Amino acid sequence: MVLHPAGKVREAGQDVTFCCKAAGTPAPQKYYWYHNGTLLEGKAQRSSGRLALRALAPAQAGTYHCKASSEAGAIRSAPAQLTVLAQGQQSCRAQPEPSLVELPSECPQDAGGSRYYDVGRCPASPCPGGPAEPSGCGEEAGLCCGVRRMELRQVPCAGSLLPLKVVAECGCGPCARPRVLVQGRVTAADTGEPLRFGHIFLGATKVGFTGYQGSFTIEVPPGTRRLVARFVDGQQRLVDAVKVLPFDRRGGAVYQEVKMLRKKEPVELDGGRSNAIPLGEAGGRQPVGELLLPAGSFLRPSGEVFNGTVKASVTFVDPRDMGTAGAASSDLSFADAEGEIVPLRTYGMFAVDFREGDSGAELQAGPVQVRMDAAQVWMPEHLQKMKLWSLNPESGLWEEEGVLRPAGSGRRRRRREERTFLVGNLEIRERRLFNLDVPEDRRCFVKVRAYSNEKFNPYEQLEGVVVSLINLEPQPGFPSNPRAWGRFDSAVTGPNGACLPAFCDGRRPDAYTALVTATLGGEELEAVASSPKLDPNAVGVAQPYLGKLGYRRSDHEDPALKKTAFQINVAKPDPNNVDESDGPVYSYRSLRECEEAPASANHLRFYRVEVDKYEYNVVPFKESDVASWTGDYLSWWPNPQEFRACFIKVRLEGPREYMVRSRNAGGSHPRTQGQLYGLRDSRSVRDALLGDTSAACLEFKCGGMLFDQSLADRTLVSVVPQGSCRRTAVNSLLRDYLSRHPPLADNNHTGAFSMLAPLDPLGHNYGIYTVTDQNPRLAKEIAIGRCFAGTSEGFSREMRAAEGTAVTFSCQERPPGRESLFQRLLSAPAEA
């Protein structure tokens, strides 16, 4: 399906058109349209991928999807929601919805010490299209609810007034069209070696290359529902990786680590003789099966039989090895007879590469036989459903090649018992990746949310987190010791978390288990602890359902293991048990309930390990939601399509760790001069090698263009540590740079450092680190990594406080009762 119908909002009496388009060989000839799952009758609905509805009535609201079919099969589109409003009904209320931001620690707003302030927000809901809106199949601009007017408030804080902009009115306007990106890095699964200058394909189209360190950026084409990317090693050392990459449709970038399997060393075969290649014999394990190649089965692309020396490489992805799950291709899905994309449970997949021994020219093979040991199938019902599949690299879907039939074998073991094999045939032509799978209809969804800290406040959820779930099949009698993985899926959290598909069972809670992880910008988030005591309030699932799920964090039995994953039994909820009706596991037909479940419903949790830092923006902005950006001269991020993160490294010499604050105000732009952009607080980190020395990597607002991109501003940045600190040194290169770029900031207070921020990126030698990226979280992570490590590689947390610092302070314990400059900085007037 190359074009899916898009959701629409209309008023009663208006017209609407839905469009879909499918591609295949042979080309689809018939299209069928469905309303709320019911086929729409009429010849017009069967002839094209276009559905026109005139003079809409409220009863026509609901979901619409199309199905395209040909002799080769069928494919269904994703559903599109049609909302029909009564004439004059408002889809975007002028009154903003509540949205809380946290004020600085010195700004309590009530007697209870609360520091949260309601700044309001406008829901990103669609608005009805006007009468002149196009009704064809072209992409519609559309109208969305957004901010119409903001007001500047002065919030009492520490004897002063803190500026804060709040949403005063919402209204309909043109929908934002943010760029949607997927970024990441491609490495070999065994060594971590980057895929340098590898080819990247979307479908049959090459869209670029990976960088020297394996990095890549893919811009998601508009209207994409399923992003299938193929990574190819030009040196043919690694197996092609076909990945279904999750992305955030609201805009911004999602970060992904892509693993590629190394090709197995080729063996030389005589093409004129019969040959057998074992599948999955590594590590001393019993092979899952074998590939039998009869004499004369190797063919040149012309069809000529090749009987010479063949170099054969067969790389097997063994689900009995947990380490292979991240490197497996696709997401184990296929399109059934009705065109619905449904999951497979794998027993192994293999990639083949046959080449002539002398010239290295690629060979085909067929027909060949695949034999699978039936003893490797622990679920008896799967024996009758096992099939051979090949991967379509353009759609990322597996397509049936043949059925595996039970057959006896003359081979005997030492004890002379007979082994039973499942046998199937296939031909190896253009496609080179195959699968031993069964369709699995026991499906559920698991609700997962991610939070910024261990408080698990609903308004502190993290969006843009990639949550991954690997289905595990346990050994009989040992539910905590999985025998194999069977499927994997990923989803990106939104404002209401994420729902991940998983296999489940209603009769045996431990028939399937799941291992779940979460990452944000390459950083692994932490799961809630399960030992020494399981706390249902922390996990997010009430008893007795939690006990049935058997929640266990990865370090449950071994504290030395990572704390970044948890495992549960995917116990299908009992419809007759009220304790299991509120999540976190939902039946397959309850996807909408899962997606719309309130934060108070049962769910499973990840969180960021809380670091001692704080951020305040005069114009509120959610880094995980690009759509929350509001065009304003005081916005911290001037351009929502490109995020530039700047950090300054501060060295502190003293007996403990210290909080350091940066105050960021307009410095040279006439519209913002002296006005506050925001505050950043961060606690210094102790140097492991140097006594009484710590350092902080402190964010400041980059100098540069403001949101109108007409005139640059050199941000006035003031850096002040908490306590009794005295500035003792400024990096000589930075001091020289600032002296050559007037005007100079007043910098005569010995307890602080002030500068007009540079407009050009500096670096390690100056103690200032700048990174530009499409993802604000990723830009910050890379910049912090460079700052702490003093290198060009991101994500390092090695602390080198003595290297690459911009300014140094000598600190002592502050005498009791003495107000610190750190506290007074908040309320300092612009001319101070």
N, C-alpha and C positions, 0 to 999 in steps of 0.2 A: 504494500500500500504506500504509494508515493505522495498522495495528498489526502489528508484526513479532513472531515468537516470540522469547522470551527464553531465554538459556542457563540450564541447571539442573544441579544436582548432587544425586544420589540414591544411597542404598545399595541393593544388590541386594534385590529383594523389595518395594521401595516402589513407589508409583504416581507418575505424572507426567502433566501436561497441557500441551500447547503450543497457542497460539492465534494466529491471524492474522486480519486483516480488510482488505478492499480496498474502494475506492469508485470509481465511474465511471458513465458514462451510455452504454448501459443498465447497471443495477446488476449486478455479477458474480453469476452463478448457480452456478458450480461451483468447488470448491476441490480441489486435488490436493496430497498430502503426499509428500515424498521423504525417504528415509534414505540418507545418504552418496551422494546423487545418483540413487538408484534409487527409482522410483515404488512406493509402497505400495499394494497391491491391496486391494480391499474397498469395498463401497458406502458404508460409514460414513465412509470417508476422503474421499469425493467430494461430500458433501452440505453440509459446513459448514467453517468455519475453525477447527475444534477437533479436536485429535488427543489421545485419551486412551490411555495405555499402562499396563497393569496388571501387577503382580508383575514388575518389571523384571529382566532377565537381563543379564549383562555384555556379551553380543553385541549388545545394543540401544544401546550407547553409540555416539557419533558425532555427525554433524551432521544437523539436520533443517531443512527449509525447505518452504514452501507456495507453490503457484501458484494464482492466481485467474484465471478467464477469463469472458468474455462474448462477444457478437457483435462487440464493438469491438476485442477483442484480449486480451492476457494481461499479467500482471505477477507477478514473483517476489519473495518476501520475502528478506530477508537471512538467512543461515544461523544457526542456534542450536546451540550445543554442548551435548550431554548427556553428562555424566560419570557412570558407574555404578561406585561403589566396592564392594568386597567388604565384607560385614558386619564391623564393627569396624575397618575400615581408616581411618586418619587422613588427612584432607585438609589439616589444619593442624597442622604439627609444633610442639610446645612450644618446641623449640630455635630461637632466632632465626637468620636468615640473616645473613652478614657485611654490614656497611655502614660505610664509613669516613668520618670527618669530619676536617677539618684543624684542628689546635690552633694557638694563637698562635705567632709566630716564635720566641719565647723558651722554647718548651716541647719540645725534642727528646726523643724517647722511646727512642732507642737510640744506639749509637755511630756509626751511619751518619747521624745527624741527621734521621731520619724524624720527621715531626710528625703522622702519621695514627694515629687511634685507632678501634678497632672498637666502634661503639655498637649494632650489631645492628638488624635490622628484621624486620617480619612481612610476608610476601607477601600482597598484596591478593587472595587466591584465594577463591572461593566455598566454603562449607561445605554439606554435605547438609542439606536441609530435614527438619524433624522430622515425625513421623506426623500431628501436628495441623495441619501447614501447609496452607493452602488449595490446592485442586487445580483451581479454576475459572480463568476468564480474567481475573479481577481482578489488579491489580498485587500481587505478593508482596513482603513486606518482605525476606525472605531473610536468611541468615546468612553472614558473611564472616570470614576470618582477620584478626585484629588484635591489638593490644597488650593483654595481660592484666595484666602487672606490669612496673614499671620500678624500677631501683635507682639510688641516688645513689653515684657513685664520686668519689674525690678523686685527681686526676691530678697527679703531681709536676710542678712548673713553676716555674723561676726561683727555686728555694729555697723555694717555697711550695706550696700545694695548690689546684688548680683544680677547682671542682665541675663534674660532668658526669653527666647522667642517661643510662643505657643500658637497652635492652630486655632484660629478664630472662626473660620468658615470653610466648609467643604462645598464643592460643586463639580459639575461635569465639564470635562475638557478633553483634548486629544490624549489618547493613551500614549504612555511612554513606550518607546521602542528601544529598550536597552540591548546592547550586544550580549549574546549568550555564548559563553566560552567554556571549553574544557581544557585544562592545563594539566601537566604532569611530567612524569619521567619514565622512560622505558629502560629496563635493565634485565640482564640475564638472571634467571631464577636461582642458579647455582652459585655464581660468583659475585653477583651485584655489578658486573661490568656494564657500563651504559651502552645502549644501542646508538652508536655514532652514525649520524647521517642516514638513518633508516628511512625507507619510503613509507608514507602514510596515505592510505586510500579511504575515501568515503564512497562505498559502492564500487563502481569501476573507475572512478575519477581520482587521480592522484592530486592531493591537496597540499603536499609539502613534505618536509623532511624533519627528522629529529635533529637536535643540536649536538654539539661535541660531547656534552654531558648527558645526552639522552633526553633532554627536555623537549617538550612540544606544546603547541597551542593550536587548538582547533576551534574555529568559529562555527557554531551550530547553525545550519541553514534555517531560515524562518519556516515554521510549520512542522518541524521535525518532532516526532513523538518517540522515535526509537533511534538512537544514534549508534550506528555500527561502523567501527573503524578497524581497518586492517593494517597492521604494522609488519613490514617486510625487511628482513636483514639482507642487504645487497651482497654480503659476503657469504650468504647461505650457511652460516654456522648455527643459526637459531631457527626454530620452527616458526612459520608465520603465525602471528597472534591476531585472532579476530575477536574484538572486544565490544560488548554492548556497554557504552559509557553513560553513567547517569549524569544529568545536568539539571540546572535550575532554570526553569522557563521564565522566571521573573527577571533574569539578567545576572550579570556578574560571571565569575569564573568558579568552577569546581575543580579541585585538585585530585588527580588520580595517580597512583603508582601502578604501572603496567609491568608484569613479569612475562618473560619469554623463555620457553624451554630450549635447552641446547639439544641440537640434533644428535641422535645416537650415532656413534662411530659406524660407518658402513662396513658391511661384510661382503666378501666376494662370493658370488653364486655362479654356477654354470647354468646359463639359460636353457640349455638343451636337456637338463635333468629336472626331476621334481625336487622341490626345496620346501623346507618348513622353517618358519621364523616364530619363536615363542613370543607371547605377549604378556609382559608383566612378570618376568622372572627375576628382576633385580632384588637385591637385599636378601637373597636366600628364600624368597617367598615362592610358593607354588604358582606357576603361571596361571593367569586367568584363562588363557586359551592359546591358540596358535593360528598363524596365517599359512595356508598350504598353497603353494604355487606349482601347478602341474608343469611338466616339460612343455616348452613351446608357448608358455603363457605370456612371455614378454614381447611387447610390440613397439615398433617405432610409430610416431604419430601418423605416418602414411598408411599404417596397417600391416606393414611387413613384419614377419616374425623375426625376432632377434634371439639367436642361440649362442651368442658369445658370452664373455665375462660381464656380469652385472654387479655394480656396486649398489647394494641395497641398504638403506637406512630406514628402520621402523622405530619411531619414538612413541612409547606408550605412556599415557597419562593414567596412573594407577590410583583409583580412589581409595585404596587401602593406605596410601601415603598422604597424610594431611598436608604435607609441604607442597603437593602438586596442585592443590585447589586454586590458589591464586594465579597459577600460570595456565589453567585450562581455558580453552577458547569458548566464546559465545556465552550465553546464559542458559543453555540447555532448554530451549523452547522449540516447539514446532507448531505448524498450523494444522488443525484437525479438519475433518471433512466439512464442517460448518464454517471454516475460516477463522475460528477463534484460536488465538495463540495460547497454548497450554504447555505445561512443563513436562520434562522428562526426568527420570531418575537414572543416573549413569552407573554402569558397571565397568567403564573404562573407555577411553578413546585413544586412537592411534593415528599418527601422521606418517605417511609413506613417501619415500623419495628413491626412485629407481633411476639409475643412470648407466650409460654404456661405460665399460671399464676403461676404454682407451680415450674416446673423445669427450666423455662427460655429458653427452647429449641426453636429454630427459627421455625416459621410456614410460610406456603405459603397460598395463597388465590386465588380463582377463580372459575368461572368467577365472577367479580365484575363490578359494573356499576359506571361510572363517569358522573355526571350531572353538566353542567356549565350554569350559568345564562346568557342568551343571552343579557341582558341589560348591562352587563359589557363590551360588544364589541362595541366600539364607531365607528369603521370603518365598514360600512355595508357589504363591499365586503369580509371581513374576515369571516362572518358568514358561507359562503359556503365553506371555505377552512380550517376550524378548524379541527385539528387532535390530536390524542393521540400519544405520543412518549415515548420511554424508552431509557435510556442512556447506550450505550456500554462502560463500564469503561476502556476497553483496547484501543479503537480507539478514545475515546472522542467524538464520533459522535452519534447523536440521530437517532433512527431507528423507523419507523412507527409501531404502535401497532394497530391502528384502526381509523376510521373516527367518528367525532362527528356529529350526525344528529339532525336537529331541531325536537323538540317534545313538545307538550303542557303539562301543569301541572295542576292538580286539586287544587294545593295550591293557596290560594289567600291572598292578603295583606289586610290591614284594609279597604282600599277603594274598595276592592273586584275586582281590576283589575287582569286579568290573567297574570301569568308570563310564559315566554317561556324559555325552557331549550334546550341545546345541550347535547345529550346523546351518550355515547360510552361505550364499554365493553373492559375489559382487564383482563389478568391473572397475578398474582404477584408470580413469581418464583424466579430465581436467581437474576434478576434485581430488584432494589428497588428504583430507581429514575425515575420519570415520569414527563411529560411536557404537557401543553395545548398550542399548538403553531400553527402558520400558516406559510407556506413558503412565503417569501417576495422577489419579483423580482425587486422592485424599489430600485436599488442600485447605489451608487456612491463611490468615494474615496475622502478623505480630506487630503490636503497636509499640513504638520506641520514640522516646523524646531525649533531647540533649539540652543540658543546662550550662550556664556560665560558671556555676559553683555548686557546692554541696547544699546550699539552702533550698534548691529545687523550687524557686518561686516561678509561677507560671509566666510572669512577664520578663523573666530572665532566661528564656529558652534561646538556644543557639539555632540559627538557620544556616543552611548550606553545608551541614555536616553529612558526610557520606557514611551511611550505616550499611554494613555488609552482613549477610546471614548465610552461613554454610549449613546445609542439612546434613546430619550425621545419622548413620544407621548403627545402633549399638549391637554388641555381641549378645546373643541370647543369655539372659540371666545376669548381665553386667551392664546395666543402663548407663553407668558413669564411665564406661570404657568403650568409646565408640570403635566400631570395626572399620567403618569407611565413611567417606563423605559421599553424598549423592546428588547434591545440587547447590548452587550458590546464587545469590541475588544481592543487588545493591539498590538503595534509594537515597534521595537527598531530603533532609528534613526541611520543612517549611514552618510557618508560624504555628502549625498544629502538629508538629512531629512528623513521623513517617510510618507507613504501613508496609511491612516486608512480607512477600509471599513465602510460604514454607509448607512442607509436607507435614501432615498431622494424622492422628488416628483417634477415633472416639472410643474404641474398646480397650486398647493398650496405651496408656499415657506415655510409656517409654518406647513405643514402636519407632518414633522418630525423635531425635533431639536436634537442637540447633546451637551453633556457636556464633555469637554476634559480636562484632567489633564496630568501632566508629572512629573516623578521622576528620580533622578539620585543617585544611591547608597543609596536609602532610603530618600534622600532629595527632598522635593517638590520644583519644579521650579515655578517662578512667571509668570503669564500671563500679557499681555499688558493691561493697564488701559483703561476703556471705559467711565469714568466720571472723572472730570466734563465736559470734552470735548473729543470727539472721534477723534483721529488723524490717518487718513488712512496710513500715512507714517510709523507710529510706529506699527500699527496693521499688516501691510504688505499686505493689500488688497485695491485696488483703488476703488473709487466711480465710478458709482453708485451701483456696485455689493455689496460693503460692506454694504450699506443700506438695500439691499434685504436680506443679511445674518442676519442682526439684531444682530451684535456682542455685547455681554455683559459679562463683567468680573463678577466673583461671588460676588464681593463687590459693584456692580453697584448702588444698592439702600441702602445697609447697610454697611457703612465703617468698622464696627466691624467684618465683615466676612473675611475669608481668601482671599488672592489674587492669589490663586494657580489654578484657573480653569476659563474657559470661556464657554459660551453657544452661539451657532449659530443656525439659521434656515438652514437646509441642503437643500438649494434650488438648484435643478438640473440645470446645465448651459443650457441656451437657445442656440441651435446650430446656430440660425440666429442672435444672438447678439454678436458682436465682443468684447464687454466689458466683456463677460463672458467666453471667450475662453482661458483665460490665468490663470486658477486656481482661488482660491484654491480648488474648488470642480470640480471633473472630473467625467465624466460618467463612468459606470462600464467597458465598452470596451476600456477605455483610460488609463488603468493602467500604461502602459509603458510610455505614455506621462507624467503622474504624477510622476513616478519614475525618469525620466530623465529631468524634468523641471529645467531650470537654476535658480540660486538664485534670479535673477531679476524678475522672474514670481511671481504672487500673491501667498502668502502662509500665514499661521497663525503661531504665534510665542510664544515661551516661552524663559525665560532667567534666569540665576542665578543672585540673588541679589548681585551686585558687592561688594565684600569685598576689603579692601585696602591691597592688597598683590600682589606680583610679583614673577615670577619664570623664571630663565634663565638656560638653559642647554647648555653646550658646544657642546654636540652631540644631535641635535634636536630629540624630541620624542613626539608623541601625546599619551597622557595617554588613550584616548578613542579608540585608534587603535593599538592593539598589533602588527599588521603587520608592523608598522612604526619603530619598534625597529631595530637598527643596532648594530651588534656585534662590540664593540670598548672598549678599556681599560678605556676611559673617559666617558662611558655611565653612566648616573645617576642610571638607573635600570639595574643591572648586569644580571638578569635572567628574561626574558619576561614571564615565566610561573609562577613566584612567586614574588610578590611585597612586599618589606619590607619597611614600612614607619617609620621614626624616627623623634621625635619632642622633643625639649628642652623647658622648661617653664622658662620664664624670667620675673622677677618682676621689675617694674619701679616705683620709688617714685619721683613724680614731679607734677607740676600743670596741665599737659595736657596728651594727648595720644601721643605716640612716634612710629616712624617707627624703626624696628629692622632688621638688616641684618645678615644672616649667609653666610660666604664665605667658600666654601668646596673644598679642594684640596687633592691630594694624600699625604698620610702621611708616610706610612711604606712600600709600595710596590715599588720595584725598577723601574717598568715601568711607574709609575704615580707620583712618589714623587715630590711634588712642583707644579704639573700641576693642573689647575683648572678643577673641575667637573661642578660647577654651583653655582648660587647665589639664595638666597631666602630672600625676604623682606616681612614683615608683620607688620601691625599696631597693637599696644597694645589696649586692651579693658579695659574700666574703671570698677573698682570694685564698685558695688552699695553700699557696706557697709563701705568701708574704704576710707576716704578722701585722695586726692592726691596720689592715688595708682592705678596702672593699671598693666596688665600682657599681655604677648604675648606668644602664642604657636608657635614656630618657627621650621620649618622643616629643618633638616640637612641630608646629605647623610649618610646612615647607614654604619658603618664599616662592613666588611665581604669580601667574595669572589668576585672577579671581574668576567667578563663574561666568562673567560676561566676556572673558578672554580679550579684553580691550587694553588693560593696563596692568602691569605687574605690581605686586606689593612685596616689599622686603619685610617680613614679619618681625616685629619687635619681640624678641625672646628673652625672658629673664629666668635664670636658673638659680634656685635657692635651696640648700639643704636644710633639713630640720635640725634644731639644736643650736649649739654655740659653735659655729664653723667660720673659718677665716680663709678667704681665697689666697692660695700661695703660689699658683703657677697657671699660666695659660699657654697652650701649645704654641710654639714660636711660629710655625707655619700658618696656623689659624690667625694669630695676632697680625702677622704680616699681610695675610689675605684681606682681613677686615680693614687694615689701614690703607690698603690700595683700592678699596671700594667704599668711598664715603657716600653718605654721611655716617659718622660713627655714633653708636649708641652711647649715652651717658653710662659710664661704667666705673663710678668712683666709690661705690659702696664695697667695702672689703668682704662683706658676708654674702655677696651675690656675684653673678656673671651675667652681663647683658650683651646682646648683639643684634644687629639687623641681619636676619638670616640670609645666607648666600642664595643667589638665584641659580647657580650652576652646581652640579653634584661635586662633592669633594671626595673624601675617602679616609682610609685607615690612617694615613699620615697626618691628617687634620683632626681626627677624632670625631668626624661627622660622617654619617652613613646614610645614603639615599638609595631607595629602590622604587622603581615604577612597575606597576603590575595592574592587571584588570581586576584583581581580587584584593580588597583592602586587607583582609586577614593575612593572605599570603604575602603581600608586600611588607607587612609588619614583621611577620615571622622571619623572612629572609633578612630584613634589615637588622633585626635583633641578633640573629645568628651571626651575621658579619661583625656586628659591633662587639659582641662578647668574645668571639673567637679571633677577631682581628684578621680574618681571612676573607676570601671571595666566596667561600662555600656557605650556604645557608643551613639552618636547622641545627647547627652545632651549639651545645650548651657548655662547652669547655670555657671556664672562666680564666681570663688573663687580664687581671685588673691593671697590671703595670703597663700594658701595651695599648697604644692607640687612643689615649685619652685627650680630650679637648681642654679640660680645666681640672685643677686639683684643689681640694679644700683640706685644711687641717681642722679637725673637729674635737671638741671636748664635751663633757657632760654639761648641760645647761643648768645654771644656778636656779634653785627653786623660786617660782614666782616671777621669773623674768619672761616677758613675752618675746617669742622668737620672730625674726624677720620672716620666716616661713609662713607664720600665721598672718602677719600684717600684709604680706604680699597680695593676698586675695583682694583686699580693699584698697590697695594703693591706687591713687588717681593716675591718669595717663601721664600727667606732667611730672610725676614724682621721679 
